Amino acid sequence: MSEPSMGSGNMIRLAERRVFSHSFKPLYDEGMGLVEETAEYLDGPGRIDAKQLSRLAATLYAAESMRLTTRLMQVASWLLLQRAANSGEMTRDQVASEKSKVRLDTASAREDAAGWGELPDCFLDLVNRSLSLQSLVRRMDDEIYGEHADGAVVARRSNPVSDQIMLLNTAFARG
């Protein structure tokens, strides 16, 4: 694998150095471990926990479970692509092209949602850890792939759902 690129003024990009070196393995292991731990929880104790929730909290649990699994699958996809580049199975250009399909912006309902306080602590821990991991991966992704060689920042992909909600809010705004 070639040396990580140097930015303007010979700046070393630490995220890039981390991803394309042996120090990537702990991050990869953490991400894949969280995916496995979440799957085990949701398929086992999480099913039992969900049955004990009120209707409101159960609905929130179901929605947040989908967000959680989506978030983790996107992070896992990103990690697998970086591992492929790190091991030489894919070129960095191939990874950059493929990773454009990966979304690192899965939100969470968070604490202000009705019923949030009823959700099981173990589940909330998984949600919070997944959000932290997604945030770390997104920062690394932005540092590695977020700039062109000339330093111009690449515009973030828009979120079509958020864009539609904003349009609806604008259309039906009350004066």
LOKE-814453 format. One record per atom (N, C-alpha, C): residue in one letter; x, z, y; atom name. Coordinates in steps of 0.05 Angstrom, whole numbers, plus 5000, padded with zeros to 4 digits. Layout:
// LOKE-814453
+------+------+------+------+------+
| code |    x |    z |    y | site |
+------+------+------+------+------+
|    a |    X |    Z |    Y |   CA |
...
+------+------+------+------+------+
***
This chain:
// LOKE-814453
+------+------+------+------+------+
| code |    x |    z |    y | site |
+------+------+------+------+------+
|    m | 5017 | 5000 | 4977 |    N |
|    m | 5000 | 5000 | 5000 |   CA |
|    m | 5018 | 5000 | 5025 |    C |
|    s | 5011 | 4985 | 5044 |    N |
|    s | 5027 | 4984 | 5068 |   CA |
|    s | 5023 | 5010 | 5084 |    C |
|    e | 5041 | 5014 | 5103 |    N |
|    e | 5040 | 5037 | 5121 |   CA |
|    e | 5015 | 5037 | 5137 |    C |
|    p | 5004 | 5060 | 5144 |    N |
|    p | 4981 | 5060 | 5162 |   CA |
|    p | 4989 | 5047 | 5189 |    C |
|    s | 4969 | 5035 | 5201 |    N |
|    s | 4975 | 5021 | 5226 |   CA |
|    s | 4980 | 5040 | 5248 |    C |
|    m | 4995 | 5031 | 5267 |    N |
|    m | 5001 | 5047 | 5291 |   CA |
|    m | 4984 | 5036 | 5313 |    C |
|    g | 4972 | 5053 | 5328 |    N |
|    g | 4955 | 5044 | 5351 |   CA |
|    g | 4973 | 5036 | 5374 |    C |
|    s | 4960 | 5032 | 5396 |    N |
|    s | 4976 | 5025 | 5420 |   CA |
|    s | 4995 | 5047 | 5427 |    C |
|    g | 5019 | 5041 | 5435 |    N |
|    g | 5039 | 5061 | 5442 |   CA |
|    g | 5050 | 5075 | 5418 |    C |
|    n | 5049 | 5063 | 5394 |    N |
|    n | 5059 | 5074 | 5369 |   CA |
|    n | 5046 | 5101 | 5362 |    C |
|    m | 5020 | 5104 | 5368 |    N |
|    m | 5006 | 5128 | 5362 |   CA |
|    m | 4999 | 5128 | 5332 |    C |
|    i | 5004 | 5150 | 5319 |    N |
|    i | 4998 | 5153 | 5290 |   CA |
|    i | 4969 | 5162 | 5287 |    C |
|    r | 4954 | 5147 | 5272 |    N |
|    r | 4926 | 5154 | 5268 |   CA |
|    r | 4924 | 5172 | 5243 |    C |
|    l | 4919 | 5198 | 5247 |    N |
|    l | 4920 | 5218 | 5226 |   CA |
|    l | 4900 | 5213 | 5204 |    C |
|    a | 4876 | 5206 | 5212 |    N |
|    a | 4855 | 5201 | 5192 |   CA |
|    a | 4863 | 5178 | 5173 |    C |
|    e | 4874 | 5157 | 5185 |    N |
|    e | 4883 | 5134 | 5169 |   CA |
|    e | 4905 | 5142 | 5150 |    C |
|    r | 4924 | 5158 | 5160 |    N |
|    r | 4946 | 5168 | 5144 |   CA |
|    r | 4935 | 5184 | 5120 |    C |
|    r | 4915 | 5201 | 5126 |    N |
|    r | 4904 | 5218 | 5105 |   CA |
|    r | 4890 | 5202 | 5084 |    C |
|    v | 4873 | 5183 | 5093 |    N |
|    v | 4858 | 5167 | 5074 |   CA |
|    v | 4876 | 5149 | 5056 |    C |
|    f | 4896 | 5138 | 5068 |    N |
|    f | 4913 | 5120 | 5053 |   CA |
|    f | 4939 | 5133 | 5043 |    C |
|    s | 4936 | 5158 | 5033 |    N |
|    s | 4958 | 5173 | 5021 |   CA |
|    s | 4948 | 5191 | 4999 |    C |
|    h | 4966 | 5205 | 4987 |    N |
|    h | 4959 | 5223 | 4965 |   CA |
|    h | 4942 | 5247 | 4975 |    C |
|    s | 4943 | 5253 | 5001 |    N |
|    s | 4927 | 5275 | 5011 |   CA |
|    s | 4897 | 5268 | 5013 |    C |
|    f | 4889 | 5244 | 5005 |    N |
|    f | 4861 | 5236 | 5004 |   CA |
|    f | 4847 | 5249 | 4980 |    C |
|    k | 4861 | 5254 | 4959 |    N |
|    k | 4849 | 5265 | 4934 |   CA |
|    k | 4833 | 5290 | 4938 |    C |
|    p | 4842 | 5310 | 4953 |    N |
|    p | 4825 | 5334 | 4957 |   CA |
|    p | 4798 | 5327 | 4971 |    C |
|    l | 4798 | 5309 | 4990 |    N |
|    l | 4774 | 5301 | 5004 |   CA |
|    l | 4755 | 5287 | 4984 |    C |
|    y | 4767 | 5269 | 4969 |    N |
|    y | 4751 | 5254 | 4949 |   CA |
|    y | 4739 | 5274 | 4929 |    C |
|    d | 4755 | 5292 | 4919 |    N |
|    d | 4746 | 5312 | 4899 |   CA |
|    d | 4723 | 5329 | 4911 |    C |
|    e | 4727 | 5337 | 4936 |    N |
|    e | 4706 | 5353 | 4950 |   CA |
|    e | 4680 | 5338 | 4951 |    C |
|    g | 4681 | 5313 | 4960 |    N |
|    g | 4657 | 5297 | 4962 |   CA |
|    g | 4643 | 5292 | 4936 |    C |
|    m | 4658 | 5284 | 4916 |    N |
|    m | 4647 | 5279 | 4890 |   CA |
|    m | 4637 | 5305 | 4877 |    C |
|    g | 4651 | 5326 | 4882 |    N |
|    g | 4642 | 5352 | 4871 |   CA |
|    g | 4615 | 5360 | 4884 |    C |
|    l | 4612 | 5355 | 4909 |    N |
|    l | 4587 | 5362 | 4923 |   CA |
|    l | 4564 | 5345 | 4913 |    C |
|    v | 4570 | 5319 | 4907 |    N |
|    v | 4549 | 5302 | 4895 |   CA |
|    v | 4540 | 5313 | 4868 |    C |
|    e | 4559 | 5321 | 4852 |    N |
|    e | 4553 | 5331 | 4825 |   CA |
|    e | 4538 | 5358 | 4827 |    C |
|    e | 4547 | 5376 | 4844 |    N |
|    e | 4535 | 5402 | 4848 |   CA |
|    e | 4506 | 5399 | 4858 |    C |
|    t | 4502 | 5380 | 4876 |    N |
|    t | 4475 | 5375 | 4887 |   CA |
|    t | 4456 | 5364 | 4865 |    C |
|    a | 4466 | 5345 | 4849 |    N |
|    a | 4450 | 5334 | 4828 |   CA |
|    a | 4442 | 5355 | 4808 |    C |
|    e | 4461 | 5372 | 4801 |    N |
|    e | 4455 | 5394 | 4782 |   CA |
|    e | 4434 | 5413 | 4793 |    C |
|    y | 4437 | 5420 | 4818 |    N |
|    y | 4417 | 5438 | 4831 |   CA |
|    y | 4390 | 5425 | 4832 |    C |
|    l | 4388 | 5401 | 4842 |    N |
|    l | 4362 | 5388 | 4845 |   CA |
|    l | 4348 | 5383 | 4818 |    C |
|    d | 4363 | 5378 | 4797 |    N |
|    d | 4352 | 5373 | 4771 |   CA |
|    d | 4346 | 5399 | 4756 |    C |
|    g | 4357 | 5421 | 4764 |    N |
|    g | 4354 | 5446 | 4750 |   CA |
|    g | 4340 | 5467 | 4767 |    C |
|    p | 4356 | 5486 | 4778 |    N |
|    p | 4344 | 5508 | 4794 |   CA |
|    p | 4327 | 5498 | 4817 |    C |
|    g | 4334 | 5475 | 4829 |    N |
|    g | 4319 | 5465 | 4851 |   CA |
|    g | 4290 | 5459 | 4845 |    C |
|    r | 4285 | 5449 | 4821 |    N |
|    r | 4258 | 5443 | 4812 |   CA |
|    r | 4241 | 5469 | 4811 |    C |
|    i | 4254 | 5490 | 4801 |    N |
|    i | 4240 | 5516 | 4799 |   CA |
|    i | 4235 | 5527 | 4827 |    C |
|    d | 4256 | 5526 | 4844 |    N |
|    d | 4253 | 5536 | 4871 |   CA |
|    d | 4231 | 5521 | 4887 |    C |
|    a | 4230 | 5495 | 4883 |    N |
|    a | 4210 | 5479 | 4898 |   CA |
|    a | 4181 | 5486 | 4890 |    C |
|    k | 4177 | 5494 | 4865 |    N |
|    k | 4150 | 5501 | 4857 |   CA |
|    k | 4140 | 5527 | 4869 |    C |
|    q | 4158 | 5543 | 4879 |    N |
|    q | 4150 | 5569 | 4891 |   CA |
|    q | 4146 | 5567 | 4921 |    C |
|    l | 4149 | 5544 | 4933 |    N |
|    l | 4146 | 5540 | 4962 |   CA |
|    l | 4117 | 5535 | 4970 |    C |
|    s | 4111 | 5541 | 4994 |    N |
|    s | 4085 | 5534 | 5005 |   CA |
|    s | 4083 | 5504 | 5007 |    C |
|    r | 4059 | 5494 | 5011 |    N |
|    r | 4055 | 5465 | 5012 |   CA |
|    r | 4072 | 5452 | 5035 |    C |
|    l | 4072 | 5465 | 5058 |    N |
|    l | 4088 | 5455 | 5081 |   CA |
|    l | 4118 | 5455 | 5074 |    C |
|    a | 4128 | 5477 | 5063 |    N |
|    a | 4156 | 5478 | 5056 |   CA |
|    a | 4163 | 5459 | 5033 |    C |
|    a | 4145 | 5456 | 5014 |    N |
|    a | 4150 | 5438 | 4992 |   CA |
|    a | 4152 | 5409 | 5002 |    C |
|    t | 4135 | 5402 | 5021 |    N |
|    t | 4137 | 5375 | 5033 |   CA |
|    t | 4163 | 5371 | 5047 |    C |
|    l | 4171 | 5391 | 5063 |    N |
|    l | 4197 | 5390 | 5076 |   CA |
|    l | 4220 | 5389 | 5056 |    C |
|    y | 4218 | 5404 | 5035 |    N |
|    y | 4239 | 5405 | 5014 |   CA |
|    y | 4242 | 5377 | 5002 |    C |
|    a | 4219 | 5364 | 4996 |    N |
|    a | 4220 | 5337 | 4984 |   CA |
|    a | 4233 | 5317 | 5003 |    C |
|    a | 4225 | 5318 | 5028 |    N |
|    a | 4236 | 5299 | 5048 |   CA |
|    a | 4266 | 5305 | 5052 |    C |
|    e | 4273 | 5330 | 5054 |    N |
|    e | 4301 | 5337 | 5059 |   CA |
|    e | 4318 | 5331 | 5034 |    C |
|    s | 4307 | 5334 | 5011 |    N |
|    s | 4321 | 5326 | 4986 |   CA |
|    s | 4328 | 5297 | 4986 |    C |
|    m | 4309 | 5280 | 4995 |    N |
|    m | 4315 | 5251 | 4997 |   CA |
|    m | 4337 | 5246 | 5017 |    C |
|    r | 4336 | 5259 | 5040 |    N |
|    r | 4357 | 5256 | 5060 |   CA |
|    r | 4384 | 5265 | 5049 |    C |
|    l | 4384 | 5288 | 5035 |    N |
|    l | 4408 | 5299 | 5024 |   CA |
|    l | 4421 | 5279 | 5004 |    C |
|    t | 4404 | 5269 | 4985 |    N |
|    t | 4415 | 5251 | 4965 |   CA |
|    t | 4424 | 5224 | 4978 |    C |
|    t | 4409 | 5215 | 4997 |    N |
|    t | 4418 | 5190 | 5011 |   CA |
|    t | 4444 | 5195 | 5026 |    C |
|    r | 4446 | 5217 | 5040 |    N |
|    r | 4471 | 5224 | 5054 |   CA |
|    r | 4495 | 5225 | 5035 |    C |
|    l | 4491 | 5238 | 5013 |    N |
|    l | 4514 | 5241 | 4994 |   CA |
|    l | 4521 | 5215 | 4981 |    C |
|    m | 4501 | 5198 | 4975 |    N |
|    m | 4507 | 5172 | 4963 |   CA |
|    m | 4523 | 5154 | 4982 |    C |
|    q | 4516 | 5156 | 5007 |    N |
|    q | 4530 | 5140 | 5027 |   CA |
|    q | 4559 | 5150 | 5031 |    C |
|    v | 4562 | 5177 | 5032 |    N |
|    v | 4589 | 5188 | 5033 |   CA |
|    v | 4605 | 5181 | 5008 |    C |
|    a | 4592 | 5183 | 4985 |    N |
|    a | 4606 | 5177 | 4960 |   CA |
|    a | 4615 | 5147 | 4960 |    C |
|    s | 4598 | 5130 | 4970 |    N |
|    s | 4605 | 5101 | 4971 |   CA |
|    s | 4630 | 5097 | 4989 |    C |
|    w | 4630 | 5111 | 5012 |    N |
|    w | 4653 | 5109 | 5030 |   CA |
|    w | 4678 | 5119 | 5016 |    C |
|    l | 4676 | 5142 | 5003 |    N |
|    l | 4699 | 5154 | 4990 |   CA |
|    l | 4709 | 5135 | 4967 |    C |
|    l | 4691 | 5123 | 4952 |    N |
|    l | 4699 | 5105 | 4931 |   CA |
|    l | 4714 | 5080 | 4942 |    C |
|    l | 4704 | 5070 | 4965 |    N |
|    l | 4717 | 5047 | 4977 |   CA |
|    l | 4745 | 5055 | 4987 |    C |
|    q | 4748 | 5078 | 4999 |    N |
|    q | 4775 | 5087 | 5008 |   CA |
|    q | 4793 | 5091 | 4984 |    C |
|    r | 4783 | 5102 | 4962 |    N |
|    r | 4799 | 5106 | 4938 |   CA |
|    r | 4808 | 5079 | 4927 |    C |
|    a | 4790 | 5059 | 4928 |    N |
|    a | 4798 | 5032 | 4919 |   CA |
|    a | 4820 | 5020 | 4936 |    C |
|    a | 4819 | 5024 | 4962 |    N |
|    a | 4840 | 5015 | 4979 |   CA |
|    a | 4866 | 5030 | 4974 |    C |
|    n | 4863 | 5056 | 4971 |    N |
|    n | 4887 | 5073 | 4967 |   CA |
|    n | 4901 | 5066 | 4941 |    C |
|    s | 4886 | 5058 | 4920 |    N |
|    s | 4898 | 5052 | 4895 |   CA |
|    s | 4907 | 5022 | 4892 |    C |
|    g | 4900 | 5007 | 4913 |    N |
|    g | 4908 | 4978 | 4912 |   CA |
|    g | 4888 | 4960 | 4898 |    C |
|    e | 4865 | 4971 | 4891 |    N |
|    e | 4844 | 4955 | 4877 |   CA |
|    e | 4830 | 4936 | 4897 |    C |
|    m | 4830 | 4944 | 4922 |    N |
|    m | 4818 | 4927 | 4943 |   CA |
|    m | 4837 | 4927 | 4967 |    C |
|    t | 4836 | 4906 | 4982 |    N |
|    t | 4852 | 4905 | 5007 |   CA |
|    t | 4837 | 4921 | 5028 |    C |
|    r | 4851 | 4928 | 5049 |    N |
|    r | 4837 | 4942 | 5071 |   CA |
|    r | 4816 | 4924 | 5084 |    C |
|    d | 4821 | 4898 | 5086 |    N |
|    d | 4802 | 4880 | 5097 |   CA |
|    d | 4776 | 4879 | 5080 |    C |
|    q | 4780 | 4879 | 5053 |    N |
|    q | 4757 | 4879 | 5035 |   CA |
|    q | 4741 | 4905 | 5039 |    C |
|    v | 4755 | 4927 | 5041 |    N |
|    v | 4742 | 4953 | 5044 |   CA |
|    v | 4726 | 4953 | 5071 |    C |
|    a | 4739 | 4944 | 5092 |    N |
|    a | 4726 | 4943 | 5118 |   CA |
|    a | 4701 | 4926 | 5117 |    C |
|    s | 4701 | 4904 | 5103 |    N |
|    s | 4678 | 4887 | 5100 |   CA |
|    s | 4656 | 4901 | 5084 |    C |
|    e | 4663 | 4913 | 5062 |    N |
|    e | 4643 | 4927 | 5045 |   CA |
|    e | 4632 | 4952 | 5058 |    C |
|    k | 4649 | 4966 | 5072 |    N |
|    k | 4640 | 4992 | 5083 |   CA |
|    k | 4620 | 4988 | 5106 |    C |
|    s | 4618 | 4963 | 5116 |    N |
|    s | 4598 | 4958 | 5136 |   CA |
|    s | 4570 | 4962 | 5126 |    C |
|    k | 4567 | 4963 | 5099 |    N |
|    k | 4541 | 4968 | 5087 |   CA |
|    k | 4535 | 4998 | 5084 |    C |
|    v | 4555 | 5014 | 5089 |    N |
|    v | 4552 | 5043 | 5085 |   CA |
|    v | 4542 | 5056 | 5111 |    C |
|    r | 4522 | 5072 | 5109 |    N |
|    r | 4511 | 5086 | 5133 |   CA |
|    r | 4520 | 5115 | 5132 |    C |
|    l | 4532 | 5124 | 5153 |    N |
|    l | 4542 | 5151 | 5155 |   CA |
|    l | 4527 | 5166 | 5177 |    C |
|    d | 4501 | 5162 | 5178 |    N |
|    d | 4485 | 5174 | 5200 |   CA |
|    d | 4458 | 5185 | 5190 |    C |
|    t | 4457 | 5194 | 5165 |    N |
|    t | 4433 | 5206 | 5154 |   CA |
|    t | 4429 | 5234 | 5167 |    C |
|    a | 4408 | 5236 | 5182 |    N |
|    a | 4402 | 5261 | 5196 |   CA |
|    a | 4389 | 5282 | 5178 |    C |
|    s | 4383 | 5305 | 5189 |    N |
|    s | 4370 | 5326 | 5175 |   CA |
|    s | 4348 | 5337 | 5193 |    C |
|    a | 4327 | 5348 | 5181 |    N |
|    a | 4305 | 5360 | 5197 |   CA |
|    a | 4315 | 5384 | 5212 |    C |
|    r | 4333 | 5399 | 5200 |    N |
|    r | 4346 | 5423 | 5212 |   CA |
|    r | 4327 | 5446 | 5217 |    C |
|    e | 4337 | 5467 | 5229 |    N |
|    e | 4324 | 5493 | 5231 |   CA |
|    e | 4298 | 5493 | 5247 |    C |
|    d | 4293 | 5474 | 5265 |    N |
|    d | 4269 | 5475 | 5281 |   CA |
|    d | 4245 | 5463 | 5267 |    C |
|    a | 4248 | 5452 | 5243 |    N |
|    a | 4226 | 5441 | 5228 |   CA |
|    a | 4208 | 5463 | 5216 |    C |
|    a | 4182 | 5458 | 5217 |    N |
|    a | 4163 | 5477 | 5206 |   CA |
|    a | 4169 | 5480 | 5176 |    C |
|    g | 4171 | 5504 | 5167 |    N |
|    g | 4177 | 5509 | 5138 |   CA |
|    g | 4206 | 5512 | 5131 |    C |
|    w | 4224 | 5507 | 5150 |    N |
|    w | 4253 | 5507 | 5145 |   CA |
|    w | 4261 | 5535 | 5134 |    C |
|    g | 4251 | 5556 | 5146 |    N |
|    g | 4258 | 5583 | 5138 |   CA |
|    g | 4251 | 5590 | 5110 |    C |
|    e | 4232 | 5576 | 5098 |    N |
|    e | 4224 | 5581 | 5070 |   CA |
|    e | 4242 | 5567 | 5050 |    C |
|    l | 4258 | 5548 | 5058 |    N |
|    l | 4274 | 5533 | 5039 |   CA |
|    l | 4295 | 5551 | 5026 |    C |
|    p | 4300 | 5546 | 5000 |    N |
|    p | 4319 | 5563 | 4986 |   CA |
|    p | 4347 | 5563 | 4998 |    C |
|    d | 4361 | 5586 | 4999 |    N |
|    d | 4387 | 5588 | 5010 |   CA |
|    d | 4407 | 5569 | 4997 |    C |
|    c | 4406 | 5566 | 4971 |    N |
|    c | 4424 | 5548 | 4957 |   CA |
|    c | 4421 | 5519 | 4966 |    C |
|    f | 4395 | 5511 | 4970 |    N |
|    f | 4389 | 5485 | 4980 |   CA |
|    f | 4400 | 5481 | 5008 |    C |
|    l | 4395 | 5500 | 5025 |    N |
|    l | 4404 | 5498 | 5053 |   CA |
|    l | 4435 | 5497 | 5054 |    C |
|    d | 4448 | 5511 | 5036 |    N |
|    d | 4477 | 5510 | 5035 |   CA |
|    d | 4487 | 5482 | 5028 |    C |
|    l | 4473 | 5469 | 5009 |    N |
|    l | 4480 | 5441 | 5002 |   CA |
|    l | 4475 | 5422 | 5025 |    C |
|    v | 4453 | 5426 | 5039 |    N |
|    v | 4447 | 5409 | 5062 |   CA |
|    v | 4469 | 5412 | 5083 |    C |
|    n | 4475 | 5437 | 5090 |    N |
|    n | 4495 | 5442 | 5111 |   CA |
|    n | 4523 | 5432 | 5103 |    C |
|    r | 4531 | 5435 | 5078 |    N |
|    r | 4557 | 5425 | 5069 |   CA |
|    r | 4557 | 5395 | 5069 |    C |
|    s | 4535 | 5382 | 5062 |    N |
|    s | 4534 | 5353 | 5062 |   CA |
|    s | 4535 | 5342 | 5091 |    C |
|    l | 4523 | 5356 | 5110 |    N |
|    l | 4524 | 5348 | 5138 |   CA |
|    l | 4553 | 5351 | 5148 |    C |
|    s | 4566 | 5372 | 5141 |    N |
|    s | 4594 | 5376 | 5149 |   CA |
|    s | 4612 | 5355 | 5138 |    C |
|    l | 4608 | 5348 | 5112 |    N |
|    l | 4624 | 5327 | 5100 |   CA |
|    l | 4619 | 5300 | 5112 |    C |
|    q | 4593 | 5294 | 5117 |    N |
|    q | 4586 | 5269 | 5130 |   CA |
|    q | 4599 | 5267 | 5158 |    C |
|    s | 4599 | 5289 | 5173 |    N |
|    s | 4611 | 5289 | 5199 |   CA |
|    s | 4641 | 5284 | 5198 |    C |
|    l | 4654 | 5297 | 5179 |    N |
|    l | 4683 | 5292 | 5176 |   CA |
|    l | 4689 | 5263 | 5168 |    C |
|    v | 4674 | 5253 | 5149 |    N |
|    v | 4678 | 5225 | 5140 |   CA |
|    v | 4672 | 5206 | 5163 |    C |
|    r | 4651 | 5211 | 5178 |    N |
|    r | 4644 | 5193 | 5201 |   CA |
|    r | 4666 | 5193 | 5222 |    C |
|    r | 4678 | 5217 | 5228 |    N |
|    r | 4700 | 5217 | 5247 |   CA |
|    r | 4724 | 5202 | 5236 |    C |
|    m | 4730 | 5205 | 5211 |    N |
|    m | 4752 | 5190 | 5199 |   CA |
|    m | 4747 | 5160 | 5200 |    C |
|    d | 4722 | 5153 | 5193 |    N |
|    d | 4714 | 5125 | 5193 |   CA |
|    d | 4717 | 5113 | 5221 |    C |
|    d | 4708 | 5128 | 5241 |    N |
|    d | 4710 | 5118 | 5269 |   CA |
|    d | 4739 | 5115 | 5277 |    C |
|    e | 4756 | 5133 | 5268 |    N |
|    e | 4784 | 5131 | 5276 |   CA |
|    e | 4798 | 5107 | 5261 |    C |
|    i | 4791 | 5103 | 5236 |    N |
|    i | 4804 | 5082 | 5221 |   CA |
|    i | 4792 | 5055 | 5227 |    C |
|    y | 4766 | 5052 | 5227 |    N |
|    y | 4753 | 5026 | 5229 |   CA |
|    y | 4738 | 5022 | 5256 |    C |
|    g | 4736 | 5042 | 5272 |    N |
|    g | 4720 | 5041 | 5296 |   CA |
|    g | 4732 | 5026 | 5319 |    C |
|    e | 4757 | 5017 | 5317 |    N |
|    e | 4770 | 5002 | 5339 |   CA |
|    e | 4781 | 4976 | 5328 |    C |
|    h | 4780 | 4956 | 5345 |    N |
|    h | 4794 | 4931 | 5339 |   CA |
|    h | 4823 | 4935 | 5343 |    C |
|    a | 4839 | 4916 | 5334 |    N |
|    a | 4868 | 4918 | 5338 |   CA |
|    a | 4875 | 4920 | 5368 |    C |
|    d | 4859 | 4908 | 5385 |    N |
|    d | 4865 | 4909 | 5414 |   CA |
|    d | 4855 | 4935 | 5427 |    C |
|    g | 4843 | 4953 | 5411 |    N |
|    g | 4835 | 4979 | 5421 |   CA |
|    g | 4806 | 4980 | 5432 |    C |
|    a | 4792 | 4958 | 5432 |    N |
|    a | 4765 | 4958 | 5442 |   CA |
|    a | 4747 | 4972 | 5421 |    C |
|    v | 4730 | 4989 | 5430 |    N |
|    v | 4713 | 5004 | 5412 |   CA |
|    v | 4691 | 4985 | 5401 |    C |
|    v | 4686 | 4987 | 5375 |    N |
|    v | 4665 | 4971 | 5363 |   CA |
|    v | 4638 | 4986 | 5368 |    C |
|    a | 4618 | 4971 | 5376 |    N |
|    a | 4592 | 4983 | 5381 |   CA |
|    a | 4581 | 4994 | 5355 |    C |
|    r | 4569 | 5018 | 5357 |    N |
|    r | 4556 | 5030 | 5334 |   CA |
|    r | 4532 | 5014 | 5325 |    C |
|    r | 4528 | 5012 | 5299 |    N |
|    r | 4504 | 5000 | 5289 |   CA |
|    r | 4480 | 5016 | 5299 |    C |
|    s | 4460 | 5001 | 5307 |    N |
|    s | 4436 | 5016 | 5315 |   CA |
|    s | 4420 | 5025 | 5291 |    C |
|    n | 4404 | 5045 | 5294 |    N |
|    n | 4387 | 5056 | 5273 |   CA |
|    n | 4360 | 5044 | 5278 |    C |
|    p | 4350 | 5026 | 5261 |    N |
|    p | 4325 | 5012 | 5266 |   CA |
|    p | 4301 | 5031 | 5268 |    C |
|    v | 4301 | 5053 | 5252 |    N |
|    v | 4279 | 5072 | 5253 |   CA |
|    v | 4279 | 5086 | 5280 |    C |
|    s | 4303 | 5096 | 5289 |    N |
|    s | 4305 | 5109 | 5315 |   CA |
|    s | 4297 | 5090 | 5338 |    C |
|    d | 4306 | 5065 | 5335 |    N |
|    d | 4299 | 5045 | 5356 |   CA |
|    d | 4269 | 5042 | 5357 |    C |
|    q | 4256 | 5041 | 5334 |    N |
|    q | 4227 | 5037 | 5334 |   CA |
|    q | 4212 | 5061 | 5345 |    C |
|    i | 4222 | 5085 | 5338 |    N |
|    i | 4210 | 5110 | 5349 |   CA |
|    i | 4212 | 5111 | 5379 |    C |
|    m | 4236 | 5103 | 5389 |    N |
|    m | 4240 | 5102 | 5418 |   CA |
|    m | 4221 | 5083 | 5431 |    C |
|    l | 4217 | 5059 | 5419 |    N |
|    l | 4199 | 5040 | 5430 |   CA |
|    l | 4170 | 5051 | 5431 |    C |
|    l | 4162 | 5064 | 5409 |    N |
|    l | 4135 | 5076 | 5408 |   CA |
|    l | 4132 | 5098 | 5429 |    C |
|    n | 4152 | 5115 | 5431 |    N |
|    n | 4151 | 5136 | 5451 |   CA |
|    n | 4149 | 5124 | 5479 |    C |
|    t | 4163 | 5103 | 5484 |    N |
|    t | 4162 | 5090 | 5511 |   CA |
|    t | 4135 | 5078 | 5515 |    C |
|    a | 4124 | 5064 | 5494 |    N |
|    a | 4099 | 5051 | 5497 |   CA |
|    a | 4076 | 5070 | 5501 |    C |
|    f | 4077 | 5093 | 5488 |    N |
|    f | 4055 | 5112 | 5490 |   CA |
|    f | 4061 | 5137 | 5506 |    C |
|    a | 4082 | 5135 | 5523 |    N |
|    a | 4090 | 5158 | 5539 |   CA |
|    a | 4067 | 5165 | 5558 |    C |
|    r | 4064 | 5191 | 5560 |    N |
|    r | 4043 | 5201 | 5578 |   CA |
|    r | 4055 | 5208 | 5605 |    C |
|    g | 4043 | 5199 | 5626 |    N |
|    g | 4053 | 5203 | 5653 |   CA |
|    g | 4045 | 5228 | 5665 |    C |
+------+------+------+------+------+
***
